[in-house]
């Protein structure tokens, strides 16, 4: 029983419903292996993890198991106030834990974020008992203290993170004990988009690195994003949806090939490669030198695939020159630009300092002492990137886009990155996250990302998680949370050479969602939860209750009859016609993606390829049926693809989803995928550049015609579906 209790308290799952709807029971050995990953980095108590057998594990660790159970279960009942708690703004209450016989005077003080103070002597008759616990013949009780008994509704503290202190005073001798914690007054729903009377919001999704222009240095940058904003805002576009812009950090050897924005070094920082060189204040000083490098610029811009080593090397040469100018002309002179820089660095605090030191150390280890090993350089780059991304959102909103930019928060980080290095206590570095076996991957998926420890983030008072969400929301009108199921559970693999022994680990869902809702409202940033795949009912309920938008993907929006009609899509959602993990529309229709997967070994043999091709043929016929039912489209399997594409986009834009997006690459019939999951060694994932510059795309009659079609269909004044001819 003690082992079962410890597994429960650590959040190690016992069973789950798999992709086929069947109950899968986790083996004891797998559960203990994951438990060992969590316990292995504990300083106290120490566990003997030499074997994974159940009986032997218990026999070797009986005392440690009991000690850990006491830490996780008993101590919370013995602490008068939780380290962190949250409550509703509508009916706020404070949770207390008191032992039986506690007779001291209870005095509570609440200090709000804004500095307002409330102080009460607690009337025990107002406390509502909500639970009890017995430990060594001592009973402990959990109470709720409704603030309605102490405050008028108009006096209730505002939304935010407040400090609460409980004093237990012995009135006979005057001695007292104090305990403090954080209480979050959280809204019931995340920030909701204002209804647009004239149309349903729509937008275009892009991989920022893939944008192409004559002025960039081998990679799409914030200048290109501004050009895209100016173009699409004139077309009535409401948002531009971006890939994660997180800092990727230094990599070496085979890892150099893995440049996935979903495998970052630090999610709180921006990849400096997105900086627009010519827009940096210091660039004017080296204007002539930059012009002398036009040949290098042209070489970097020639290829249709990113050359990360080359462009990184050259862009950082430029960054060093810009930094030296900044240091001499602004930092040493302590002028207004220095003041802005200093305010940014001070506001980011230790998290930025630690990141920049990590980056400097990485460069020092790989290249020796140089300007790249100066932490101040990396602070400067983060300052510039921060300013430029904020400016992109400011101009998008100023140009009339109702949302502006939609960002993307990756589900995890690399174990050797800055985020883990500076927060090692709250990550489990003995495991990596992924997905269990399913029909997409019979062996399961291992994403090679380091998981947060659910116990550690709770003991931390959720400070780190709050900073992470806040750091991302500040730039966007909406934030897509990758694999939002991680708020409830994540599939962990032990850090073994063989991918076996995986298990679900559960997280404090209620607290994490309360923080997301709060930060969303504070930043006026809507939240989109990427809920594709196996979605437990618990997370579905929370997304609905919290007002978080679902994420639909056309390819997966099917039932037994085939593709769903647009008016059957989830209303409170973002409908994406395609995304980075599936083939572009042209590749899907032509089946070229399946032949490419066979070449790469993702499809093992010719029989499997034939089965996939046959299944795709059925899907193509299902698509044609949907287009016919929706628009009266009478094309067949041999029809002109451009006519099909226009009908496909037109029908999909009729989606009843709140938000609708189409990839920019699908508007010009790209065949190459941004990413083919599981092939980072075999395929140049996340390195495909658009074959056309933004200037060329903007002048394309066919692209502008498709954009105009989307704008017209999403308009509130379009003809009802039943009347479309």
Buried (B, 14 or more C-beta within 10 A) or exposed (E): EEBEBBBBBBBBBEEBEBBEEEEBEBEBBBBBBBBBBBBBBBEEBEBEBEEBEBEEBBEBBEEBBBBBBEBBBBEBBEBBBBBBBBBEBEEBBBBBBBBEEBEBEBBBBBBBEEEEEBEBEBEEEBBEEEEEBEBEEEEBBBBBBBBEBBBEEEEBBEBBBBBBBBBBBEEEEEEEEEBBBBBBBBBEBBBBBEEBEEBBBBBBBBBBBBBBBEBBBBBBBBBBBBBBBBBBBEBBBBBBBBBBBBBBBBBEEEBEBBBBBBBBBBBBBBBBBBBBBEBBBBBEBBEEEBEEBEEBBEEBBEEEEBBBEBBBEBBBEBBBBBBBBBBEBBBEEEEEBBEEBBEBBEEBEEBBBBBBBBBBBBBBEEEEEBBBBBBBBBBBBBBBBBBBBEBBBEBBBEBEBBBBBBBBBBBBBBBBBBBBBBBEEBBBBBBBBBBBBBEEBEEBBBBBBBBBBBBBBBBBBBBBBBBBBBBBBBBBBBBBBBBBBBBBBBBBBBBBEEBEBBBBBBBBBEBBBBBBBBBBBBBEBBBBBBBBEBBBEBBBEBBEEBBBBBBBBBBEBEEEEBBBBBEEBBEBBBBBBBBBBBBBBBBBBBBBBBBBBBEBEBBEEEEBBEEBBEEBEEBBEBBBBBBBBBBEBEBEEEEEBEEBBBBBBBBBBBBBBBBBBBBBBBBBBBBBBBBBBBBBEEBBBBBBBBBBBBEBBBEBEEBBEBBEBBBBBBBEEBEEBEEBE
